[in-house]
Amino acid sequence: MSRLALVLGGIELVAHSGPIRQRYEPLVGGALLRLSKGTGVIMTHWRKSRITASASGHLDPGLEDLNYGMPLELWCVKARSKDSAGREFILPAGSGGPRPDYAPWGLARVGDTWFETELHQVGQSIELGAVPGAASYRLCWMPAFVVHTKGVVSDFDQQSGLYDWSLEAEEL
């Protein structure tokens, strides 16, 4: 099986840029407010994601010609997932939804073992196939985000001949 590539602004990072390490972090617009007797009230206005990716390889990522002043689409290599006792799920629409080149997949947990299961999709609605004895189900997908990034931070080590690079992006 070939390795899934990270894609930014339509440019696929080649394998020689190194194996990708990717991370998602929550970005939250809101605060924890305290009432007169100290009870906390969570005020959340919005939730988005910060996505970081990095690698070490024999080539830099080659993303110098992208227009970083405009929104860019980022196709990720780290899966997102939702767990449920039920078999019905809703995929996110738009930013954070599945990459167009990689279909979502479903898993069912029986005991301590996860099994692939059928997936039926109509629009953003997903129903996973029933598995006898399943205690829970998981929907997985490789997401694509619309992001803003300042670009790639890159180092070169002349001794090893390797480029170390990283990218930080925020979902719009």
Phi, psi and omega per residue, in radians:
M1 nan 2.296 3.138
S2 -1.332 2.679 -3.123
R3 -1.322 2.369 3.107
L4 -1.229 2.334 -3.072
A5 -1.675 2.500 2.944
L6 -1.293 2.391 -3.129
V7 -2.245 2.234 3.075
L8 -2.207 2.167 3.115
G9 1.001 0.546 3.125
G10 1.500 -0.045 3.135
I11 -1.768 2.120 -3.138
E12 -1.502 2.237 3.082
L13 -1.317 2.216 -3.081
V14 -1.336 2.745 -3.106
A15 -1.020 -0.506 -3.121
H16 -1.243 -0.150 3.029
S17 -1.386 -0.119 3.050
G18 1.850 2.791 3.067
P19 -1.179 2.284 -3.032
I20 -1.354 2.381 2.895
R21 -1.926 2.166 -3.054
Q22 -2.239 2.616 -3.097
R23 -2.513 2.532 2.997
Y24 -1.984 2.418 3.033
E25 -2.270 2.500 3.094
P26 -1.321 2.434 2.941
L27 -1.980 2.193 -3.050
V28 -2.260 2.247 3.019
G29 -1.680 1.809 -3.102
G30 2.953 -2.998 -3.088
A31 -2.768 2.821 2.981
L32 -1.718 2.014 -3.135
L33 -1.819 2.615 3.128
R34 -1.942 2.322 3.059
L35 -1.419 3.098 -3.026
S36 -1.047 -0.475 3.126
K37 -1.780 0.237 3.060
G38 1.596 -0.070 3.128
T39 -1.145 2.302 -3.139
G40 -1.472 2.437 3.073
V41 -2.214 2.130 -3.137
I42 -1.520 2.140 3.095
M43 -1.946 1.813 3.139
T44 -1.987 2.184 -3.114
H45 -1.725 -0.587 3.136
W46 -2.799 2.789 3.084
R47 -2.378 2.295 3.064
K48 -2.407 -3.047 -3.127
S49 -2.188 2.532 2.906
R50 -1.800 2.282 -3.093
I51 -2.059 2.247 3.047
T52 -2.108 2.557 3.082
A53 -2.486 2.545 3.112
S54 -2.698 2.840 3.120
A55 -2.914 2.962 2.980
S56 -2.254 2.241 -3.111
G57 -2.733 -3.120 -3.099
H58 -1.482 -0.138 3.053
L59 -2.302 2.584 3.002
D60 -1.305 2.948 -3.033
P61 -1.181 -0.319 3.098
G62 1.259 0.646 -3.070
L63 -1.890 0.404 -3.047
E64 -1.178 -0.502 -3.066
D65 -1.520 0.008 3.119
L66 -1.234 2.576 3.079
N67 -1.546 1.703 -3.086
Y68 -1.335 -0.034 3.049
G69 -1.503 -0.061 -3.112
M70 -2.057 2.754 3.023
P71 -1.081 2.474 3.122
L72 -2.197 2.620 3.057
E73 -1.619 2.306 3.141
L74 -2.042 2.025 3.070
W75 -1.661 2.048 -2.984
C76 -1.562 2.869 3.113
V77 -1.967 -0.094 3.096
K78 -1.772 2.200 -3.098
A79 -1.241 2.666 2.918
R80 -1.944 2.774 -3.102
S81 -2.674 2.800 3.052
K82 -2.303 2.352 3.069
D83 -1.869 2.610 3.108
S84 -2.784 2.682 2.996
A85 -1.291 -0.406 3.127
G86 -1.639 3.110 -3.065
R87 -1.873 0.019 -3.084
E88 -1.863 2.373 -3.090
F89 -2.423 2.803 2.991
I90 -2.114 2.141 3.070
L91 -1.316 2.554 3.027
P92 -1.104 2.492 3.071
A93 -1.715 2.626 3.105
G94 1.227 -2.450 -3.096
S95 -1.048 2.253 -3.100
G96 1.651 -0.150 3.077
G97 -1.376 -3.105 -3.044
P98 -1.222 2.558 2.993
R99 -1.027 2.509 -3.132
P100 -1.248 -0.269 -3.084
D101 -1.769 0.099 -3.069
Y102 -2.524 1.978 -3.047
A103 -1.273 2.549 3.017
P104 -1.077 2.798 3.099
W105 -2.469 2.790 -3.083
G106 -2.114 2.613 3.107
L107 -2.286 2.630 3.048
A108 -2.215 2.386 3.138
R109 -1.761 2.098 3.046
V110 -2.082 1.957 -3.029
G111 1.141 -2.186 3.114
D112 -1.812 0.243 -3.063
T113 -2.018 2.402 3.081
W114 -1.768 2.340 3.120
F115 -2.122 2.460 3.014
E116 -1.175 2.538 3.137
T117 -2.344 2.832 3.100
E118 -1.078 2.694 3.118
L119 -2.350 2.232 3.086
H120 -2.035 2.150 -3.064
Q121 -2.121 2.306 2.985
V122 -2.275 1.881 -3.046
G123 1.083 -2.183 3.133
Q124 -1.635 -0.080 -3.127
S125 -1.488 2.316 -3.116
I126 -2.177 2.380 2.950
E127 -2.189 2.182 3.107
L128 -1.548 2.592 3.133
G129 -1.174 2.513 3.139
A130 -1.216 2.412 3.066
V131 -2.154 2.137 -3.132
P132 -0.987 2.283 3.105
G133 1.430 0.063 -3.112
A134 -1.213 2.270 3.104
A135 -1.563 -0.457 3.119
S136 -2.757 2.904 -3.134
Y137 -2.255 2.685 3.131
R138 -2.366 2.300 3.006
L139 -1.778 2.291 -3.129
C140 -2.191 2.575 3.066
W141 -2.716 2.685 3.028
M142 -1.623 2.006 -3.002
P143 -1.472 2.754 2.964
A144 -2.140 2.323 -3.119
F145 -2.125 2.626 2.911
V146 -1.648 2.140 -2.953
V147 -2.327 2.894 2.882
H148 -2.050 2.357 3.042
T149 -2.477 2.615 3.061
K150 -1.404 -0.255 3.129
G151 2.130 -2.978 -3.049
V152 -1.561 2.391 2.955
V153 -1.737 2.236 -3.002
S154 -2.389 2.483 3.019
D155 -2.155 2.698 3.022
F156 -2.258 2.279 3.104
D157 -1.845 1.879 -3.084
Q158 -1.133 -0.574 3.136
Q159 -1.074 -0.864 -3.092
S160 -1.580 -0.332 -3.080
G161 1.317 0.342 -3.094
L162 -1.862 2.520 2.983
Y163 -1.701 2.256 2.959
D164 -1.826 2.243 -3.112
W165 -2.435 2.749 3.081
S166 -2.579 2.758 -3.106
L167 -2.472 2.284 3.037
E168 -2.092 2.272 -3.118
A169 -2.363 2.615 3.066
E170 -2.078 2.338 3.108
E171 -1.110 2.371 3.107
L172 -1.578 nan nan
